[in-house]
Amino acid sequence: MFDDDDLAAIREGREEWEDESLDPVLDGYGERSERFATVSNHEVDRLYTPEDVADLDYDEDLGFPGEPPYTRGVYPTMYRGRTWTMRQFAGFGTPSETNERFHYLIDEGQTGLSTAFDMPSLMGLDSDDPMSDGEVGREGVAVDTLRDMEIIFDGIDVSEVSTSFTINPSAPVIYAMYVAIADQQGVPREEIRGTLQNDMLKEFIAQKEWVVPPRPSLDIVVDTVEFAVEQTPKFKPISVSGYHIREAGSTAVQELAFTLADGLAYVEACEERGMDVDEFAPQLSFFFNSHNSIFEEVAKFRAGRRIWANLMAEWYGAEADASRAMKFHTQTAGQSLTAQQPLNNVVRVTIQALAGVLGGTQSLHTNSFDEALALPSEDAVRVALRTQQIIAEESGAADIVDPLGGSFAVEALTDEVEAEAMEYIREIREMGDGSMREGVLTGIDEGYFHREIQDSAYEYQERVEDGEEVVVGVNAYTVAEDTEPETLRVDEAVQERQRDRLAEVKADRDDEAVEDALAALDDAIENDENVMPAIVDAVEVYATMGEIMDRFETYHGSYRESIGVA
């Protein structure tokens, strides 16, 4: 972007500036640290100039918004057309309580729903399972049968909202229930919009929630993609998630690299099923964390779009623009929130949300300031939503497409993040002898991802304990007496009420129809057929979450993690 004469003049000017302006200040006052780095411990320079982006090719590396390589955004107008979807994560207690929270959020101006499930539902267990005792409705809503989903979406037209479901091992069951709700409401399946997290590779890498082993888990994920392409083309059947990888302690580069590796593994698995890349790739979506180091986060998002666009074309022959455009949801960093001085979290969340917007996210969840203490209260949820609305309506950040594009610092950081992420991606591909699918599965089997994330988490904690990494209110600027806001408490009677409803459903349903549906599911599993049609049929006759998921565990067996030795 600059010719040799320009760069020579800039270099000469910088040397003169260092001699005449910088050095006297450093000699007299120094700087507040000998080293400046991001939360990920990526060292940043004092000053960036055109020299740092001398190799940047505008057309190849940046381009224009809405065009490959999408570094500057996936839409030409970005937020000047419409703002990102404001999708606050919600769900607790019984389905009726979650329905009330959904209506509250819609009334407050939320433009998309995002559903949190309790641990039994996440693990494919019914509320009356002994393993569910004490966990029903605690960290999300309990869903045992289609009756629960009917209550959650009572009075909510699924043709009018986009709904996200943060669930993984039992994701196909929840997806089937949402399809059944659309059928009940008379909404054509091809019109329903939303996103299913359904990222099982990430589970084995970071979040550690599974029912069956990695390979059959991957096959089931591909079943949902195949079904979605045919039945629900506006619904995204996978949200390839880096969020939990980052929450487990990874760096920004590891989050990006491991997430893209998972995404490419899904691409290969779908191709092996016989699907055409341009048929299914547009329905893949991504989910990233946004942490405190604002420029590193913006660089991560921009680098991610560029890597995905280039690799989808170079490695998989994707021709459709929609196959190469990486669209993603962002959530602010839960791991960064502190129980000490919780109102400080409002500021953290604002910075993180702004990074997501400046980085070009398609939807955004802002954490509530009290989430380090409990499930968010209504007041805290309102502040979190208002944070997004103020950024959208008052800050001006939504008025310029890729507003930090062209910044020497951001462009240099984007290049650095891209290069470091590609090193990881190539390494994982080599582990699979040229296959990303096999490389990711091998990395899971051998504990590769676990070790990489664990080492980064340990190093970060050491920096915090040594005071090298400042966490305001925790290891600096502390107060003797802290205040704790009023927090949401889940009623102890939730478990009993949920179990009573489940008993009523079991008493009222047609047991013979349930047995027939579950037998058909058994046949689909054993004959290696797509299981989604059978799951939809099963939930429509009120087979339970646990009954359906037990079929998979009975056939495929359970899984015990084995961490390899480095």
N, C-alpha and C positions, 0 to 999 in steps of 0.2 A: 504493500500500500504506500510505501515511501521509497523513492529511488536512493541510490547509493550516496549521492551528494547530500540529499536531505538528512540521511542517517549520520553521515560524517559530521555535518554541521550540528546536529542534535547532540552527538557524542562529545563534540568539542565544547558545546555550551554546557553540558552536564558537568564535565570536568572543571570548567571555570566556576560553575555554581558551587561545586563541592569545595573548591579551594577558597573561594572568597566569601561564601555565605554559610555553608554547612559546617565546615571544620571549626570556625571560631565559636559557633554555638555549641558544638559537641565538646570542645575543649573547656568552655566556660560552664556549661550546665549539664552536659550529657543527655541521656534519654532515660525514661522511667524504667527501662528494662534492657538487658543485653540481647534479648531475643523476643521477637514478636511472632505469634503463631495463632492459628485458628483452634477451635475446639478439638478438631481432629489432629492437632499438633503439626499442621502443615505450615511451615515457616513462610512468612510474607515479607516482601521487600519494603524498604522505606518509601521508595518512589518508583513508579512505572512510567515509561516513556515509549515512544514508537519503536525504540530498539527492542523492547520486549515482545513486540508483535510484528517484527520485521518480516517474518515468513508467512504472515497471514494473507491468504488469498480471499478477497471479498466474496467472489462468486462461489468458490468451492467450499469455503469454511463458514461463511455467514449467509449470504444470499438475502432474500427478502422474506418477510413473514408470510406464512401460508405456502411456501415453496421449499423443496428440498435444499439443504439438509435440515431445515426447520430450526436451526440454531436460534433464530429470532422469534420463533413462535409458530404454532400450527395453523393459525388463522390470519388472514391479511389485516383485519381490523382489530383483532384481539378484543380487549375490554371496551373499545369504543363502540363495538357492535352490541354486546351485552356483557355484563360482568360474569365472573366465575360463578358456578353454583355454590351457594352457601349451604353446606350440608353438615349440620351439627349432629354428632353421634349421640344417640339417645336410646334408652331402653333400661328398664329395671322392674323388679317385682313381678306383678301379674300382667297379663296382656292388657287388661283394662287400664291399669296405671300408665302403661306405655302409650296406649291410645290417647289418653289425656295429655301426655307430654307432647306427642306428635301434633295434636290439634293446637296446643299452646305455641309450639314453634312455628307452625304455619301461620297462625294469627300474628306472630311477631315479625313475620317477613321472611322466614326461611324458605329457600327455593328448592330444596331437595331433602329427602328423608334419609337417615342413616341409622341402621338398627344394630344395637348391641344385645348380645345374647348371654345368658348365664352359663356357668361352666358345664353343668350337665348337658345343656343343649349343644354347646360347642363340641362336646365329646361324644355326642350321639347317644346320650342316656336319657331315660324318662325320669320325671320328677319323683316317681315312686320307687326308683331303683335305690337299694341301700347305699350305693356309692354316691348318690346325690344328696344325701342327708346333710343339712346345714349349708348347702350351696344354692338351693333353689331361689331364683330371683335376686341373688346377691350382687352380681356384677353386670347384670343385664337381664333381659326379659326371658322368662321360661316359656319354651315352646315345645309341647309334647305332640300335639296333633293339629290338623287343619283347623279345628275349632278355635285354637288359640290365635292363629293367623287371621281368622275371620273377625275376632274381637279387636286385634291390633289395628286392622284396617277398616273398622266400622266407621262409616261416614267419610271415608277417604277414597276418592275416585282414582284408581291406579292408572287411568288413562291421562290424568292431569299431573301426576308427580313422577319424579325419578327417585327410585328407592335403592339404597345401597345396603348390602347385607354383609357384615363382618363376621364371617364364619367359614370354617375350612373343612375338617374331616366330614362333617355332616352337611356341608353346603349343598350337595345335590338334593337333599330332602327339603331344605328350605326353599330352594329354587323351584322344586316341584310344587310346593305349597303356594308360592306366589303365582305360578302359572294357573293353579287351580282357582285362586282368588280371582284372577282375571277372567277365567271361564265363568265363574259364578256371577261376576258383574257384567258379563256380556261384552267385555273388552277383547277385541281380536288379539291373539297372542303376538302378532307381528307389530302391534302398537305399544306393548308394554316397554317401559324404559327403566333401566337401573343397572346395578353392578353387583356381581357376586364375587367376594374375595377369592375363595376357592383356590388358593395358592398353596398346594400341599408341599411343594419343594421347599418353600420358605419355612414351613412348619418343621421339617426335619433339620433345616439349617439353624433356625433361631428360636421360634416360638415354642416348639416341642409339644404340639398337640396333634395326635394321630390316633387312628383306629386300626388300620391295616398297614402293611409294609410299604416302602416307597414305590416300588414298581407297580403294584396294583393300584395304589393311590393315584399315580400318574395316569394310568389307563382310565380311571373313573373321571378324572379331570377332562381328558380328551372326549369322553362320552358327553359331558356337559357342553363342550365347545361344538361338537358335531350337532347336538340337539338344538343349540342356540342358533346356529347358522340356518338350520332348516325351519325352526319354529318361532324364534324370538329375535329377529335380526337387529332390533334396536337395543337389545339387552346384552350387556357385556358379561360373558360367563367366567372370566378370570380378571382379577385385579392383581397383577404381579407385584408383590409387596416388598419394598425395601424398608418400610416403616419399622417392622419388628426386628429386622436385622440391625437397624441403627439403635433401637431401644435396648437390644441385647449388648450393645457396647462397641459396635463397629465404628470405623471412621466414615467420613462422607464418601471417600473413594471406594471403600469396601462395600458400603451400602449400594452405591450405583453399580459397581461391577458385578456383585453377586446377584442383584436384582435383574440386570440385563442378561446375565448368564442363565438365570431361571427362565426368563422370557424366551430366549433363544432355544432352550431345551423344550419348552412347550411347542414352539414352532416346529421343531424337528419331530416331536411326537405326533403332532397333528398331520404332518406330511407323511409320516410312516403309516398313518391310518388311511392314507389315500386322498386326503383333502388338499385342495389347491391353495397355495399361500395367500393369493389375493382374494380368496373366498372367506377365509377365517381371520386373517391377521387384522383387518379393520375392527374386529370385535374384541381384540385384546386391549386391556388398559393397564395402567400402572398406578402405584400408590407409594408416595415417598414421604419421608420425614423432613421437617424443616427445623433446623437447630439455630443456635444463637449467632454463629459467625455468618453474617448476612451475605458477604460477598462470596464466600466459599459456597454457600447454598445456592445462590443465583448461578454461579459457575457450574455447579453440579447439574442443575436442571437443564441448562443450555447445552452442556457437554452430552448429557444423556440423550437429548433429542438428536444431536448430530451423530452420535455413535449408532443409535437405532436405525436412523434413516440410511446410513451408509452400509451397515452390515446386512440389513434386510435386502438391499439391492445386490450387494456384492456376494454374499454367501447363499442367499435363498432365491435370488432372481425376482424379488417382488417388483412389480411394475406399477401397481396402483398407488397413487399418492397416499391414500388412506392406510395402506399397509405399512408405509414408511413413517407416517406421522405419529410420534409417540405422545399420546394423550394421558394425562395423569391427574390423580387426586393428591392433595397434600394435607397432612395433619401436623400441627405444631408438636414440638417434642415433649411428650409426657415425661420422659426421663429427666428433663431439665427442670421440672417443677419441684419446688421445695415446700416442705411442711412448715419450715421456719419462715416467718414474715410472708405469709401466703399472698398478700396483696402485691408483692413484688412480681408475682407470676403474671399479673396483667401486663406488665411492661415486657417481660420475656415473650409472652404470647404475641404481643403486638409486633415486636421485632421479627419473630419467626413468620408470622402471617404476612408481613410486608415482604419478606424474602420470597415467600411462595408466589406472591403477586408479581413482584419484579422479575421472577424467574419464569412466569407464564403458565401457572397452573390452570387446570380446567375446573377444578372444584376444590373447596377448602373447608376443613374443620378446624376451628380454634378451640383449644382446650380451655376448660374453666379453671379459674384460679384456685379452686378448692380441691382439685382432683388428686393432689398428693395426700389428702386427708380422707376423702370419701367419694361416693358417687356425687356428681355435681348437683347443687341446689338450683332452683329456678332462677334465683337472683344471679348466681354465677353464670348460668347458661345464657341469660340475657346479656350480661356484660360481654361474654365471649362472642355472641352474635353481633352485638353493637360494634365490637372491635372491627369485624369484617365490614360492616356497613359504613363505618367512619372512613376506613381505608378506601372503600369504593366511592363514596360520595364526597368526601371532604379533603382527602390528601392529594389528589391529582395523580396518584400513582397509576390509576386506571385510564388516564387520558392519553398516554404515549405508548406506542407499541415498542416493546423491548427497550425501556428507557435507559438502561445501563449499557446497551450495546454501543461499542466504540470506545468505552472506557478502557484505557490501556491496562489498568489493573484487572478488570473483569475479563477482558479478552485473554490476557496472559494466564489468569487462573483457570479459565475455561479450557485452554490448551493443555495446561498441566494436569487438570483433573481427567481430561480425555485420555491423555497419554498413560497416566498411571492406571486408570480403569482398564484400558486396553491390555496392559501387561497382565492383569489378573485374568481377563477374559481369554486371552491366548493361552495362558497357563492351564486354565480349566479345560479348554478345548483339547490341549495336548494330553491331559489326563484321560480323556476319552478317545484317544487316537483319532482325532479329527472330528469327533462328535460332541457337540455341546450337551446333548441329552445324556450320553454315557459319562461325560466328564463331570456333570453335576451329580449324577447318581454315585459315581466313584468317590467324589469329594464328600458326599454324605456318608457313604459306607466307611471311609477311612478317617473320618473326623477332621478333614481338612478345614472346612468352614468353621467348625467349632473352635479349633485352635487359633485360627486367624482372628476371630472375633474376641475370643477370650483374652488373647495377648493385648489387643487394643484396649479392651475394657480395663484390664489390670493397669496398663500404663497410664490411662486417664485417671484412675483412682489414685495412683501414686502421685500424680501431679497435683491433684486436689489436696491430698493429705500433706504434701510438701509446701502448699501455698503457691505453687507455680501457676496453677489454674485457679483463678479467683471465682468463687461462687458467693455472690452477695447475700449476706444473711446467714451463711453457713460457715465459711472459713474466713470471712471478712465482714466488717460492718454489722456485727452481731448485736443483739440487745439482750439484756439480762432477763427481762420478762416479755414473753411473746404472747400475742393474742391469737385465739383460734376462732374463726367464724362459725356461725351455726351451719351445720352440715346435714345433708339428707340422710335419714335413717330408714332402712328398709324394715317394714313391719315384720316382727317375728312370725306372725300368723300367715305370711305369704305362702310358705311351704305347705301348710295345711290346706289353704284355699286352693292352691294349684293341684294338689293331689286329689282333692275332692272333685274338682272339675274333670280331671283325667279319669277318675272312677266313673263319673256320670257318662262320659263319652264312651267308655268301654261297655257300659251297661246298655247304652242306647244303640250302638252300632250293629250292623249285620255281621256277625262273627264268621259266617260261611263266606261272605264276600271278602272279608279280610284275609282269611286263609287262602282263598283262591288267588288273591292279588299277590300275597307273599310267595305262594308257590310259583307264580309266573315270574316273580323277581328271581327266585332261586334258579329257574330255568335260564333266564337271561344271563345271570352270572356264570353258570356252569357252561353255557354254550358260547361264552365270549361275545355276547351281543351287547348293543348299546343299552345300558340299564335305565336311562332316563324315562322312556315311555312307561316301563313297569313301575318305576317309583311314583310317577304322576298318578297312575291308576291306583296304587296302594294308598297314597295320601287322600285321594278323593273318597275312599271308603273308610277313612279315619284310622288307618293303620298308624301306629305311633312311631315317633322318632327312633326309640330304642328297638322296636320290632324290626324296622327296616335296616338299621345299621348293624344289628346282630347278624343279619343274613350275610353281610360282607365279611365280618370277622369270623364267622363259622367257616366260610369257604376259604378265605385267604390267610387266616391265622392272625395273631397279634404281632407286635413288633417291639423289640427291645433294642435301644440304642447301644452301639458299641463304639466307643471313642478310640480311634487308632492311636498309636504311639508315634510321635514325630520322629 
